[in-house]
Amino acid sequence: MTHKSSAPSVEGFKKISFWREETVGVVTLLSPGHIDNTLLEELIRVFSIAALDDQVSSVLLTGSNYIFSRGISVPENKSYADLRDYYKRIQSLVLFWIALEKPIFTAINGTATNNGLSLALLGDETFFSENTKIVLDKEEPVLLLGSSTIPEKIVLKGGSLAVKGVETGKDSMMQDVFEKTKQLQNLSYNSVRRKKFPEFEKTLLQEEIDFLDYYLWCEGCKK
């Protein structure tokens, strides 16, 4: 896989870039990968494109400039209506992700912060290397099923947080990821995804409650 230091621009998309490399649909979050309304809408759009493209057998989501994602970016006007609308986009992305009938892999090729990590852990397989850095500073409520995946997939290793996933080479990460993706993409990940998240509707509901509570009523969160 050719390493792209500068992801190609795609007309109509501001927060992500995407292209097909052989049978892999590569989706890149443009640095700093803040998960705002625009990014959520663009991810749903590009997953819809991938779902209908017969030449795409799997989707690979990664970051750029050694940043996977810095986490969520909520609407500046934190009214109930705006926050609820934002969360509904979060929910829509998760529902679409779980329903997609193709494997979805994620590669943390740098720093994943808070809900940026939650997004990465939604992957059927999560690739990491020595360049992967996990940051959990509790500066935002946990979303994107992270309340389920983070306790399961994040461990303390050598004094730092680490991912339970597929390890790749430090200097050739994306090449390794691409080769492993081609090997794994014929497995029926999509058929077991719902079993992986058996109570995802309940988890989404609780995360919505916690999200609204954090921004609307949590006095300790108002700085």
Number of C-alpha atoms within 10 A of each C-alpha: 13 8 10 11 9 10 18 12 14 12 7 8 16 13 22 26 22 21 16 17 13 13 16 22 24 21 22 23 24 22 16 18 24 22 22 17 18 15 21 19 17 18 24 19 14 18 20 14 13 24 18 9 13 9 14 18 21 23 26 22 22 25 27 23 16 18 23 32 29 19 25 22 15 17 13 8 9 13 13 12 10 14 19 15 14 19 21 14 18 23 21 15 21 21 16 14 21 23 13 19 16 23 25 25 25 26 28 29 25 21 22 26 24 24 29 28 28 22 25 25 28 23 22 19 20 22 27 25 23 14 17 21 21 20 17 16 8 10 11 17 18 23 27 26 24 24 17 17 18 20 9 12 14 16 14 9 9 7 7 10 14 19 23 15 18 13 17 19 14 14 11 12 21 23 15 16 25 19 11 14 23 14 10 15 18 12 10 12 19 18 15 12 19 13 10 15 15 11 11 18 14 11 18 21 12 14 21 22 11 16 20 18 14 16 19 15 11 12 10 8 12 9 4
